[in-house]
Amino acid sequence: MQLCRTAALVAIICWFGAVAQASIGLPFTEDFSSGSEGYNSTPASGSLSFNGFDYSVDGNGVIALYNVNPFIGPSTPFANIDGLGVIGDYTWTGDTSNNVHTFTVASGNGSAFALSSLDWATGNGGPPTIYTITGYRGLTQVAQIADIDLEAAGTYGSATSSEIFATDIGPGDGSAYGLNLVFSGSDWTNIDRFVFSATGNDILVVLDNIQYAPAAIPEPSVAAFAVGLAVLAVAGHRRFRRQPKPTTAG
């Protein structure tokens, strides 16, 4: 019975530990306003660490912080984006010379988080506008929506656990393309990284106003908490029943 009580206590401690870990530093919205223009561009690099998250592109691409609207050049500013955003491949040349096809965002220490929403944009004249967005937890793919079109607002993966709701953020005249994405499906609530990927020409991805939230506590952890309480209750009851009766002097 002592072993059972120990196991129960461990389960409860782990449950509270998971709750505490999920709350550290989250939620917050990353708008890159604490950064500086051209951050990470000298020397140029394909990865960037900022406020606890790692941003990277593959191939020979480079990634940096820039003032989005002047950099992309829409005819009118994007509705939600003002100031700095993270851009990769920011040396985009309009073809496949840099072999850049993925843009990854990952927690810097590998801990899980929930992805709530973000603003996503690209320029015109050649970069892909159709992407697949995939979420991972460790080595496991846990969420994915394919064929999300920057030129088409709407609901992607409707009524599925990977659902994404996309709203147009302008400019609407073909000079650039932008969407606000709300990750409404439950699959996005416990990931440690997400990836934008596309085929064809090198990608030009702009992200801003990324809303991170604490990861959802997995159901098995809640179940373990309940079982732990039950085991402790039974152990306490049996211990109470085994108390010796008081003796009186004869």
JOLIN-V337205 format. One record per residue. N is the residue number from 1. RES is the residue in three letters. SS is DSSP state (alpha for helix, beta for strand, coil for the rest). NEAR is the number of other C-alpha atoms within 12 Angstrom. Layout:
n->(N & N)
res->(RES & RES)
ss->(SS & SS)
near->(NEAR & NEAR)
This chain:
n->(1 & 2 & 3 & 4 & 5 & 6 & 7 & 8 & 9 & 10 & 11 & 12 & 13 & 14 & 15 & 16 & 17 & 18 & 19 & 20 & 21 & 22 & 23 & 24 & 25 & 26 & 27 & 28 & 29 & 30 & 31 & 32 & 33 & 34 & 35 & 36 & 37 & 38 & 39 & 40 & 41 & 42 & 43 & 44 & 45 & 46 & 47 & 48 & 49 & 50 & 51 & 52 & 53 & 54 & 55 & 56 & 57 & 58 & 59 & 60 & 61 & 62 & 63 & 64 & 65 & 66 & 67 & 68 & 69 & 70 & 71 & 72 & 73 & 74 & 75 & 76 & 77 & 78 & 79 & 80 & 81 & 82 & 83 & 84 & 85 & 86 & 87 & 88 & 89 & 90 & 91 & 92 & 93 & 94 & 95 & 96 & 97 & 98 & 99 & 100 & 101 & 102 & 103 & 104 & 105 & 106 & 107 & 108 & 109 & 110 & 111 & 112 & 113 & 114 & 115 & 116 & 117 & 118 & 119 & 120 & 121 & 122 & 123 & 124 & 125 & 126 & 127 & 128 & 129 & 130 & 131 & 132 & 133 & 134 & 135 & 136 & 137 & 138 & 139 & 140 & 141 & 142 & 143 & 144 & 145 & 146 & 147 & 148 & 149 & 150 & 151 & 152 & 153 & 154 & 155 & 156 & 157 & 158 & 159 & 160 & 161 & 162 & 163 & 164 & 165 & 166 & 167 & 168 & 169 & 170 & 171 & 172 & 173 & 174 & 175 & 176 & 177 & 178 & 179 & 180 & 181 & 182 & 183 & 184 & 185 & 186 & 187 & 188 & 189 & 190 & 191 & 192 & 193 & 194 & 195 & 196 & 197 & 198 & 199 & 200 & 201 & 202 & 203 & 204 & 205 & 206 & 207 & 208 & 209 & 210 & 211 & 212 & 213 & 214 & 215 & 216 & 217 & 218 & 219 & 220 & 221 & 222 & 223 & 224 & 225 & 226 & 227 & 228 & 229 & 230 & 231 & 232 & 233 & 234 & 235 & 236 & 237 & 238 & 239 & 240 & 241 & 242 & 243 & 244 & 245 & 246 & 247 & 248 & 249 & 250)
res->(MET & GLN & LEU & CYS & ARG & THR & ALA & ALA & LEU & VAL & ALA & ILE & ILE & CYS & TRP & PHE & GLY & ALA & VAL & ALA & GLN & ALA & SER & ILE & GLY & LEU & PRO & PHE & THR & GLU & ASP & PHE & SER & SER & GLY & SER & GLU & GLY & TYR & ASN & SER & THR & PRO & ALA & SER & GLY & SER & LEU & SER & PHE & ASN & GLY & PHE & ASP & TYR & SER & VAL & ASP & GLY & ASN & GLY & VAL & ILE & ALA & LEU & TYR & ASN & VAL & ASN & PRO & PHE & ILE & GLY & PRO & SER & THR & PRO & PHE & ALA & ASN & ILE & ASP & GLY & LEU & GLY & VAL & ILE & GLY & ASP & TYR & THR & TRP & THR & GLY & ASP & THR & SER & ASN & ASN & VAL & HIS & THR & PHE & THR & VAL & ALA & SER & GLY & ASN & GLY & SER & ALA & PHE & ALA & LEU & SER & SER & LEU & ASP & TRP & ALA & THR & GLY & ASN & GLY & GLY & PRO & PRO & THR & ILE & TYR & THR & ILE & THR & GLY & TYR & ARG & GLY & LEU & THR & GLN & VAL & ALA & GLN & ILE & ALA & ASP & ILE & ASP & LEU & GLU & ALA & ALA & GLY & THR & TYR & GLY & SER & ALA & THR & SER & SER & GLU & ILE & PHE & ALA & THR & ASP & ILE & GLY & PRO & GLY & ASP & GLY & SER & ALA & TYR & GLY & LEU & ASN & LEU & VAL & PHE & SER & GLY & SER & ASP & TRP & THR & ASN & ILE & ASP & ARG & PHE & VAL & PHE & SER & ALA & THR & GLY & ASN & ASP & ILE & LEU & VAL & VAL & LEU & ASP & ASN & ILE & GLN & TYR & ALA & PRO & ALA & ALA & ILE & PRO & GLU & PRO & SER & VAL & ALA & ALA & PHE & ALA & VAL & GLY & LEU & ALA & VAL & LEU & ALA & VAL & ALA & GLY & HIS & ARG & ARG & PHE & ARG & ARG & GLN & PRO & LYS & PRO & THR & THR & ALA & GLY)
ss->(coil & alpha & alpha & alpha & alpha & alpha & alpha & alpha & alpha & alpha & alpha & alpha & alpha & alpha & alpha & alpha & alpha & alpha & alpha & alpha & alpha & alpha & alpha & coil & coil & coil & coil & beta & beta & beta & coil & coil & coil & coil & coil & coil & coil & coil & coil & coil & beta & coil & coil & beta & coil & coil & beta & beta & beta & beta & coil & coil & beta & beta & beta & beta & beta & coil & coil & coil & coil & coil & beta & beta & beta & beta & beta & alpha & alpha & alpha & alpha & alpha & coil & coil & coil & coil & coil & coil & coil & coil & coil & coil & coil & beta & beta & beta & beta & beta & coil & coil & coil & coil & coil & coil & coil & coil & coil & coil & coil & coil & coil & beta & beta & beta & beta & beta & beta & coil & coil & coil & coil & coil & beta & beta & beta & beta & beta & beta & beta & beta & beta & beta & beta & coil & coil & coil & coil & coil & coil & beta & beta & beta & beta & beta & beta & beta & beta & coil & coil & beta & beta & beta & beta & beta & beta & beta & beta & beta & beta & coil & coil & coil & coil & beta & beta & beta & coil & coil & coil & coil & coil & coil & coil & beta & beta & beta & beta & beta & coil & coil & coil & coil & coil & coil & coil & beta & beta & beta & beta & beta & beta & beta & coil & coil & coil & alpha & alpha & alpha & alpha & coil & beta & coil & beta & beta & beta & beta & beta & coil & coil & coil & coil & coil & coil & coil & beta & beta & beta & beta & beta & beta & beta & beta & beta & beta & coil & coil & coil & coil & alpha & alpha & alpha & alpha & alpha & alpha & alpha & alpha & alpha & alpha & alpha & alpha & alpha & alpha & alpha & alpha & alpha & alpha & alpha & alpha & alpha & alpha & alpha & coil & coil & coil & coil & coil & coil & coil & coil & coil)
near->(16 & 15 & 12 & 20 & 23 & 17 & 22 & 27 & 25 & 22 & 27 & 27 & 20 & 23 & 27 & 19 & 18 & 26 & 23 & 17 & 21 & 28 & 22 & 20 & 21 & 26 & 19 & 24 & 24 & 31 & 31 & 33 & 24 & 15 & 22 & 19 & 22 & 26 & 28 & 26 & 24 & 14 & 13 & 21 & 27 & 32 & 34 & 35 & 25 & 27 & 23 & 22 & 30 & 26 & 39 & 41 & 39 & 28 & 23 & 26 & 34 & 39 & 43 & 41 & 38 & 33 & 30 & 42 & 33 & 20 & 32 & 36 & 22 & 27 & 20 & 23 & 26 & 38 & 26 & 29 & 36 & 23 & 28 & 31 & 43 & 54 & 46 & 50 & 47 & 42 & 32 & 35 & 24 & 22 & 21 & 24 & 18 & 26 & 28 & 37 & 36 & 37 & 41 & 37 & 43 & 35 & 34 & 21 & 17 & 21 & 28 & 36 & 41 & 40 & 44 & 36 & 32 & 36 & 40 & 44 & 51 & 45 & 40 & 28 & 22 & 23 & 35 & 36 & 35 & 31 & 34 & 29 & 35 & 35 & 37 & 32 & 26 & 18 & 11 & 16 & 21 & 25 & 33 & 32 & 33 & 22 & 23 & 33 & 33 & 38 & 31 & 25 & 24 & 20 & 26 & 30 & 25 & 16 & 14 & 19 & 20 & 33 & 30 & 38 & 29 & 29 & 31 & 28 & 30 & 32 & 28 & 25 & 18 & 21 & 23 & 37 & 42 & 45 & 40 & 37 & 37 & 31 & 39 & 26 & 29 & 27 & 34 & 39 & 35 & 36 & 39 & 39 & 39 & 42 & 34 & 40 & 37 & 31 & 23 & 22 & 26 & 37 & 45 & 53 & 51 & 50 & 47 & 39 & 32 & 33 & 27 & 40 & 30 & 30 & 32 & 30 & 29 & 22 & 13 & 17 & 22 & 22 & 18 & 24 & 28 & 19 & 23 & 27 & 25 & 21 & 26 & 26 & 19 & 19 & 23 & 18 & 14 & 15 & 15 & 12 & 11 & 10 & 10 & 8 & 8 & 6 & 6 & 5 & 4 & 3)
